[in-house]
Amino acid sequence: MITCRGYDEVIRRVYDHGQEHLFAEWDDLSEDERELFLRELAQIDFDLMNRLYRERDRAAHMDFRPAPYIRIPLTDDERRERRQALERGIEVIRSGRVAAFVVAGGQGSRLGYDGPKGKFPVGPVSGKTLFQIHAEKIVRYGRKYNIAVPFLIMTSDENHSETVAYFREHDNFGIAQGDLFIFRQNMIPSLDRSGNLLLRERHSLFKNPDGHGGSLTALHTSGALEAMRERGIDIISYFQVDNPLVSILDPVFIGFHDLRKADVSSKALKKAYPEEKIGVFVQFSNGRIGVIEYSDLPEEKSRETEASGELAYAAGSIAIHLFNRGFIERITAGTEISLPFHTAEKKLRSYVRGEFREIAGLKFEKFVFDALPLTENNVVFETLREEEFAPVKNPTGIDSVESAQRLMSDLHRSWLAARGIAVSGATTVVEISPLLAVEPGDIDPSLRVPETERVYLE
Ligand code: UTP
């Protein structure tokens, strides 16, 4: 067994868990590298890694049926209820009780972009990045409701510094420094298929961010949750970095959340077809609401239809949620309740004896929607796809930059139409700056649109 002053207990633990292959190149490491490596190993919960490996394929679900949800209004009663929600939502926003929270710690591997995904340019005319679009929406809400909206950004070790630097270089896109909170999520080691820890380089472990579900813990451990408590924030509006259409402070959604005293509210949209790769909202046999990943929904259930011919499991999750601060505090305070880890088999580029190799490995991640069944007080709220969902996951094709830009242009065109503003037949692309409008009502009906092929309104 190797030894190192002050670290023998850590080394012993590595051997006890059969992970001594990690020290294969110990003799070649410098003093500094050894110390860094041992400090990292001291943080590893080997029992957790063992348990995750042993239990990796056990994803058991209770029985479930489709979850009830607040649908797009069809009746007068539903329209009235929506108006009441709108009024309440505006009151809640005006009282400064809501913070915006984007999870941006992912690796964006499908997009293949080298850098934080938030720096990816998506504005169809302006070329504005995802981060800029989100930040400018928040600035606009602040002006509209005469409040300061805190903007929380979760990063991971891989993109934290670059994200911080990016906001600094651009004066936070107009957000006051005191309203911006950028913090990291946890990282968790990956394993090979025999349960061995892997190396990223010869003196550090291969780890991955612990999933968007890690965001609730990170809010707590970073101190952001405490800062929100001190500011009187009690609703956290959660969204993903790769959806430029998200309505970050939606008064109707916030109004329903508040009126129904929900702990968690979630937006849903009608699934386009049974195989669409989005999770669906379900109600488990204990009455609680949750989300089942598309890969876990049995095929016959995904095809099941109602008498009307509509899909039974129609309410798809688009990862937009409102979390009560108190709820997050409750579930992150102790160690008893913690979100489960899911396992994904991935090719991992790791360091093995002097070279980098693609290893068939196991990545562990928490999913934020696993928090839903931890409460009985949920709202699931239907929204329209064309108004709110344009995920940028791939370079081309489905859920790509192209499709997101088309959706942005279509939506902004529809906002102009809603205000009775004419757009020339020569115009092919329309983009409206978030600083001008976050909803059609923000646009002055006397606005004139230039008769050019590509229109940018700011
Ligand atoms: P995805 O599951 O789409 O992952 O994340 P991704 O990393 O962006 O892309 P792929 O799968 O590698 O291609 C959905 C949202 O959750 C965030 C992402 O940044 C994105 O906003 N996320 C994901 C985190 O913040 N942390 C994670 O550990 C994983």
Boltz pocket constraint, residues with backbone or C-beta under 6 A from the ligand:
constraints:
  - pocket:
      binder: B
      contacts: [[A, 103], [A, 104], [A, 105], [A, 106], [A, 107], [A, 108], [A, 109], [A, 110], [A, 111], [A, 117], [A, 154], [A, 185], [A, 209], [A, 210], [A, 211], [A, 212], [A, 214], [A, 239], [A, 240], [A, 241], [A, 242], [A, 365], [A, 393]]
      max_distance: 6.0
